């Protein structure tokens, strides 16, 4: 199986006499996810992951600031991607159509990566000890949609309507993900598209503020 982000994994899991074992962010994610699946997130420590990779604790922290960061992977880079998708939206497209298309594209994954992404989202949405961290990261995601809506509506991002749009789009996406995790035969893109389409009905024909 490929690593969580499809990156190459080098020299993890087999000792080479006289030289240190090499690793990568993707390799540590893979090993971490394997341990989480066997032992549970809370019962797996950073030391466990480092030992499985044949590296020291300090080396682990060169790649990830914490065990939580390992679960989220390259989240900051992904936020930049979402921001780019929204910025590239056709200005003539209705606002909610543009949001929906950006969100669906943002959450499109190579089939080989989908099993890893399913495990990642299972941890994020279902492990209680990750919820506080999830709230902070989701807030960063929500801000991007809020700011996009504010630009389209000609309102400050601090106004209630752009903030409401950001919050409800996030809620729609989380609901689509929860449905996807509950049904292994479901298609994530289809669920996200449907969730945001249904949400968009409530925001139809919003006039920009003059």
C-alpha positions as CSV (number, residue, x, y, z in Angstrom):
1,X,0.0,0.0,0.0
2,X,1.3,3.5,-0.7
3,X,2.1,6.0,2.0
4,X,-0.6,8.4,3.1
5,X,0.4,11.0,0.6
6,X,1.8,8.7,-2.1
7,X,5.4,9.7,-1.3
8,X,8.3,7.3,-1.5
9,X,9.2,5.5,1.6
10,X,12.9,4.7,2.1
11,X,14.7,2.2,4.3
12,X,12.1,1.9,7.0
13,X,11.7,-1.4,8.9
14,X,14.9,-3.1,7.9
15,X,18.2,-2.6,9.7
16,X,21.4,-1.8,7.8
17,X,24.5,-2.6,9.9
18,X,26.8,0.4,10.4
19,X,24.4,3.1,9.1
20,X,21.3,4.8,10.4
21,X,17.9,3.9,9.1
22,X,16.5,6.6,6.8
23,X,12.9,7.8,6.9
24,X,10.6,10.5,5.6
25,X,7.4,12.3,6.7
26,X,5.4,9.9,4.6
27,X,7.1,6.8,6.1
28,X,6.4,8.0,9.6
29,X,2.8,8.7,8.7
30,X,2.5,5.1,7.4
31,X,4.0,3.6,10.4
32,X,2.0,5.8,12.8
33,X,-1.3,4.8,11.1
34,X,-0.4,1.1,11.3
35,X,0.3,1.4,15.0
36,X,-2.9,3.5,15.5
37,X,-4.9,0.8,13.8
38,X,-3.4,-2.0,16.0
39,X,-3.1,-0.2,19.4
40,X,-5.4,2.8,19.1
41,X,-4.3,6.4,18.9
42,X,-4.2,7.1,22.6
43,X,-2.2,4.0,23.4
44,X,0.5,4.7,20.7
45,X,3.3,7.0,21.8
46,X,5.8,9.0,19.8
47,X,8.4,6.7,21.2
48,X,6.5,3.7,19.7
49,X,6.5,5.3,16.3
50,X,10.1,6.3,16.4
51,X,11.1,2.8,17.5
52,X,9.1,1.2,14.6
53,X,10.9,3.5,12.2
54,X,14.3,2.7,13.8
55,X,14.9,6.4,14.7
56,X,15.3,8.4,17.8
57,X,12.7,10.6,19.5
58,X,14.6,13.7,18.4
59,X,14.5,12.6,14.8
60,X,10.8,12.2,14.9
61,X,10.4,15.8,16.1
62,X,12.3,17.0,13.1
63,X,9.4,15.8,10.9
64,X,6.4,16.4,13.2
65,X,5.9,18.7,16.2
66,X,3.6,16.1,17.8
67,X,1.7,12.9,17.4
68,X,-1.4,15.0,16.4
69,X,0.6,16.7,13.6
70,X,1.4,13.3,12.2
71,X,-2.3,12.6,11.8
72,X,-2.9,15.8,10.0
73,X,0.1,15.4,7.7
74,X,0.8,18.4,5.4
75,X,-2.3,20.3,6.4
76,X,-0.8,23.8,6.0
77,X,0.2,23.0,2.4
78,X,-3.3,21.7,1.8
79,X,-4.8,25.0,3.1
80,X,-2.6,26.8,0.5
81,X,-4.1,24.6,-2.2
82,X,-7.6,25.3,-1.1
83,X,-6.9,29.0,-1.1
84,X,-5.5,28.7,-4.6
85,X,-8.6,26.8,-5.8
86,X,-10.9,29.5,-4.5
87,X,-8.7,32.3,-5.9
88,X,-8.8,30.7,-9.3
89,X,-12.6,30.4,-9.3
90,X,-14.4,31.9,-12.3
91,X,-15.7,35.3,-11.1
92,X,-18.8,34.8,-13.2
93,X,-19.7,31.5,-11.4
94,X,-22.3,31.8,-8.7
95,X,-20.6,32.0,-5.3
96,X,-21.8,28.8,-3.9
97,X,-21.1,26.9,-7.2
98,X,-17.6,28.2,-7.0
99,X,-17.2,27.1,-3.4
100,X,-18.7,23.6,-4.1
101,X,-16.4,23.1,-7.1
102,X,-13.3,24.1,-5.1
103,X,-14.2,21.9,-2.1
104,X,-14.9,18.9,-4.3
105,X,-11.6,19.3,-6.1
106,X,-9.7,20.0,-2.9
107,X,-10.9,16.6,-1.5
108,X,-10.2,14.6,-4.7
109,X,-7.6,11.9,-4.1
110,X,-5.8,9.2,-6.1
111,X,-7.5,5.9,-5.5
112,X,-4.3,4.4,-4.0
113,X,-4.3,7.1,-1.3
114,X,-8.0,6.8,-0.4
115,X,-7.5,4.0,2.2
116,X,-5.0,6.2,4.1
117,X,-7.2,9.2,3.9
118,X,-10.1,7.2,5.2
119,X,-8.0,6.2,8.2
120,X,-6.8,9.8,8.7
121,X,-10.3,11.1,8.7
122,X,-11.5,8.3,11.0
123,X,-9.0,9.5,13.6
124,X,-9.7,13.2,13.1
125,X,-13.5,12.8,13.4
126,X,-13.7,10.0,16.0
127,X,-10.8,10.2,18.4
128,X,-11.9,12.5,21.3
129,X,-8.4,13.5,22.2
130,X,-7.9,15.0,18.7
131,X,-11.0,17.2,18.8
132,X,-9.5,20.3,20.3
133,X,-6.7,20.2,17.8
134,X,-9.3,19.6,15.0
135,X,-11.3,22.6,16.0
136,X,-8.2,24.9,15.6
137,X,-7.3,23.5,12.2
138,X,-10.9,23.6,11.0
139,X,-11.0,27.2,12.0
140,X,-8.2,27.9,9.6
141,X,-10.1,26.1,6.8
142,X,-13.3,28.0,7.6
143,X,-11.5,31.3,7.4
144,X,-10.6,30.7,3.7
145,X,-14.2,30.1,2.7
146,X,-15.4,33.0,4.9
147,X,-12.9,35.4,3.2
148,X,-13.9,34.1,-0.3
149,X,-17.6,34.7,0.5
150,X,-16.8,38.2,1.8
151,X,-15.1,39.1,-1.4
152,X,-17.9,37.8,-3.5
153,X,-20.6,39.6,-1.4
154,X,-18.6,42.8,-1.1
155,X,-18.8,42.6,2.7
156,X,-16.1,42.6,5.5
157,X,-15.1,39.1,6.5
158,X,-16.3,40.0,10.0
159,X,-19.9,40.4,8.9
160,X,-22.3,37.6,10.0
161,X,-23.2,36.4,6.5
162,X,-19.7,35.5,5.3
163,X,-19.0,33.9,8.6
164,X,-22.2,32.0,8.4
165,X,-21.3,30.7,5.0
166,X,-17.9,29.6,6.1
167,X,-19.3,27.8,9.1
168,X,-22.1,26.1,7.3
169,X,-19.9,25.0,4.4
170,X,-17.5,23.4,6.9
171,X,-20.4,21.7,8.6
172,X,-21.7,20.4,5.3
173,X,-18.2,19.0,4.4
174,X,-17.8,17.3,7.9
175,X,-21.3,15.8,7.5
176,X,-20.3,14.4,4.0
177,X,-17.1,12.9,5.5
178,X,-19.1,11.3,8.4
179,X,-21.4,9.7,5.8
180,X,-18.4,8.5,3.8
181,X,-16.8,6.9,6.8
182,X,-20.1,5.2,7.7
183,X,-20.6,3.8,4.2
184,X,-17.5,2.2,2.6
185,X,-19.2,2.0,-0.8
186,X,-20.0,5.7,-0.9
187,X,-18.1,8.1,-3.1
188,X,-16.6,11.1,-1.3
189,X,-16.8,13.5,-4.2
190,X,-20.4,12.7,-4.7
191,X,-21.3,13.2,-1.1
192,X,-19.4,16.6,-0.9
193,X,-21.0,17.8,-4.1
194,X,-24.5,16.9,-2.8
195,X,-24.0,18.4,0.7
196,X,-22.8,21.7,-0.6
197,X,-25.5,21.8,-3.3
198,X,-28.2,21.3,-0.7
199,X,-26.6,24.0,1.5
200,X,-26.5,26.3,-1.5
201,X,-30.2,26.3,-1.9
202,X,-30.5,28.4,1.3
203,X,-28.0,31.0,-0.1
204,X,-29.4,31.3,-3.5
205,X,-29.8,34.8,-5.0
206,X,-27.8,36.6,-2.3
207,X,-27.3,40.1,-3.6
208,X,-23.9,41.8,-3.1
209,X,-23.9,44.8,-0.8
210,X,-23.8,48.0,-2.9
